[in-house]
Amino acid sequence: MSEEFTLKRISQSEWLLEKSGEMRVPGRIFADIQTIEQLQTDVAEKKEWNALRQVRDVACLPGIVTAALALPDVHPGYGFPIGGVGAFDLKEGVVVVGGVGFDINCGVRLLATPLHKEDLSDVLSELADDLYRTVPAGLGSEGKLRLTLDEIDQLLREGARYVVKRGYGVEEDLVHIEEEGQIPGADPTVVSRLAKQRQFRQVGTLGSGNHYLEVQTVVRIIDPEAAAAYGLEEGQVVTSIHTGSRALGHQICQDYLKEMEQASRRYQIPIRSRELVCAPILSDEGKRYLSAVACGSNCAFANRQMIAHLVRSSFARILSLAAEKVRTVYDIGHNNVKVEHHLVDGTTCELLVHRKGSTRAFGPGRKESPPDYRAVGHPTLVGGTMGTASYVMRGTNLGMEKAFGSGIHGAGRALSRRKAAKKYWGKDVKSAMAADGIILRAHSLRGVAEEAPSAYKDVERVVHAATDAGINQPVACLRPLLVIKG
Amino acid sequence: MIMPFEYLDHTADVCLRGTGETVEEAFCEAARALFNLMIDLEQVAPKRSQRVSLFAERLELLLVEWLSELLVQKDLTGLFLSRFHVDIRQGKDGFHLEGEGWGEPLDPPRHRVKLEVKGVTYSGLHVAHKGKIWIAQCVVDI
């Protein structure tokens, strides 16, 4: 029997998946017509993975509030769609492993320099080589910071702060990291020894897949007020670091998928997909998992902090730029779950918000934003594809009302890795980028083919849909000068 | 002729499928499919071996355990494996697996590395026989 999903168009870029069957709330999808058509095609073609079904399944979970959301970069994930947001009542609701996924607190750090694009013209290639040597990336790469088991525990408790304490960064970095780089409630005893052992060699490594390091230039300022608050201007050289919690996060996910499967049975929560295993938020199992996610998140913050230090060392070597001149603009994750306050039907409620492939995007005035950004709201970092553009965006008041203050995280894949690898050659992708003046240093050419810019949706379209829906506002457009891939 | 292993389409990640005349062969091929995502298998010499012993209530879950354990061991020992042998025995409560893999530590640039696999998901999970052919498949997160 084919599945049926009734979608009602609310506005140009907003759709309602009407409540049916066991759905406790409707689904709300912010996307353009092409994206919606793609999701419907997946259903019609009976694809084993379809994001509409995933939105519906999330809407069936106990304690979900208002609606199961999908943002314009939506595509099929595991349990939750990528680009999915689910907010749950603390008393009635559940915490869901698939709402966070494998790469806990995978995210982006944006660093700003006082340099102008022209300052790099003679040394770009040298800088690319130095970054390629300095930042461990790709399969089997090992970090420079080796920690004991006790030190790993400290890192899991303290996050980026631990790395700064070790001398890799400055106090000002911490102010400009989501949650100041340290999620509270992280108890390392709920993380398996195995997860920690897997991390021994991986602290301060970039990884592979869609992770990257890009030196970029600000090509366009769209929102001058917010750009001024963030210290961004046209022509400026910035750097984006996209990575997550590495093997530690992956192992936490693998461990808790098993543990939460038992919890789901114990609490008699019907499971519509194995990755939607969950436990009541206030149960022992729920609290343990949330604490483990806090550890994983702190590990990711620490990881990006360490890489930021390595980037600074490259800028110092090649451009004699002092470390303190390379400023953290912001660091924000796009796979996490957190307790937040939101207005629901006119009342402020404490909710557990899952964001899978989606960032927090709090609008103006929230105390969670750093003081210097509070008037405009904190930045959100939208990774584009390696040959095109990335965006700095910000949250809006409408986004607070409609999307629990959430933002898009990237372009979203359009082609599968297999199809991309068949269609493109790594070398051709590299030459095409070189013709556009972008230097690519990659550890895997196969990876380059799979990450070919055309394998992703057009980031402009995704940014446009989020803007049109009114949930996010673009601030600046960044274009890569050099790209380091795993 | 059937492909010993192959990859099926999945938008964000990869669905791998191992096949064989026995469930054990299908598990070995799924493991080869897993490592082939990370490295060229033909470049990996079977110099050192790695043993694993696992249990799961169902065959599908055993496949996730098997592939996850291989990923874990890769991180702990640094060994990349290219050949496998598996014995699966059905017990009272479920299935026991005794496995062995052969390979060597990563040695770039002699080894051409590909992508890292983050984890083994329960998505697209399927272990069954169709006629004489066993299939062992699941999606892995890249």
Interface residues (C-beta under 8 A of the other chain):
Chain A: E48 W49 H75 P76 G77 Y78 I82 G101 F102 D103 G138 L139 G140 L194 Q197 R198 R201 Q202 G207 S208 G209 N210 A247 H250 Q251 C253 Q254 L257 S273 R274 E275 R413 A414 L415 S416 R417 R418 K419 H443 S444 R446 G447 E450 G486
Chain B: Y7 L8 D9 H10 T11 A12 D13 V14 M38 I39 S68 L71 V72 D75 L76 G78 F80 L106 P108 R112 V113 K114 L115 E116 K118 G119 V120 T121 Y122 S123 G124 L125 V139 D141 I142
